[in-house]
Amino acid sequence: TAQAMMLREFAARCCRVTDFHFPSLAEQLKAVKSSTDAQLPLQAGDYFCTRHSNLGGRVQVAFHLLGASSDAPATDEVPASAHRALGRVVSDCHRCHVAELTLPLLLLDIGTSESSLPYAVAQRRAENSLRALKGALTALADDLAPSELPGLEVLNLVLPLSCAQSISTNLPSVGSTTKTFLQHSFQCV
């Protein structure tokens, strides 16, 4: 599945260089698995974090959001469990002083599920993902004290490769409609 492929690629990247500060990814995943109660297993919408100092750049924390089976076809709707999880991730980023967060725009696994979406479905999915993100950011802003700055300073939205390639053409693309949505929704774009 796409999830298994992504996790293998991430694990391979983590194993390329020894992490001298944190346990290995395998050890962290084993700890998550052993701490999960059989009575209350992880479900879609749950997430866990792993910490890394060996990935280069500024990546030091990875949020692993559990989604529904990747065998199910993706739709234009963002599941309610993903909405709630996104809010918790944004809140945790602020609380733990994570300054930069990178998210897949469509809130889907990278791979076949996102590249096989028809344009109209991908466009609506992008808008629904952005609405979920806007809701999470608004909730964070509402919870801040008047003089408090958010810990989360930068959001990077990653376009699927199929969408990113269409930006260079003059045809309508998910990227161009996303830019328009952001310009109308946020003053910072």
RASUL-V675423 format. One record per backbone hydrogen bond with DSSP energy under -1.0 kcal/mol. NH is the residue of the N-H (numbers start at 1). CO is the residue of the C=O. If there is no record, write none. Layout:
NH,CO / NH,CO
//
This chain:
5,1 / 6,2 / 7,3 / 8,4 / 9,5 / 10,6 / 11,7 / 12,8 / 13,9 / 14,10 / 15,11 / 28,24 / 29,25 / 30,26 / 31,27 / 32,28 / 33,29 / 34,30 / 35,31 / 45,66 / 46,43 / 48,64 / 50,62 / 52,60 / 59,56 / 62,50 / 64,48 / 66,46 / 72,69 / 83,79 / 84,80 / 85,81 / 86,82 / 87,83 / 88,84 / 89,85 / 90,86 / 91,87 / 92,88 / 93,89 / 94,90 / 95,91 / 96,92 / 97,94 / 98,93 / 101,154 / 103,156 / 105,158 / 107,104 / 115,111 / 116,112 / 122,118 / 123,119 / 124,120 / 125,121 / 126,122 / 127,123 / 128,124 / 129,125 / 130,126 / 131,127 / 132,128 / 133,129 / 134,130 / 135,131 / 136,132 / 137,133 / 138,134 / 139,135 / 140,136 / 141,137 / 142,138 / 143,139 / 148,145 / 153,99 / 154,99 / 156,101 / 158,103 / 164,160 / 165,161 / 177,173 / 178,174 / 179,175 / 180,176 / 181,177 / 182,178 / 183,179 / 184,180 / 185,181 / 186,182
//
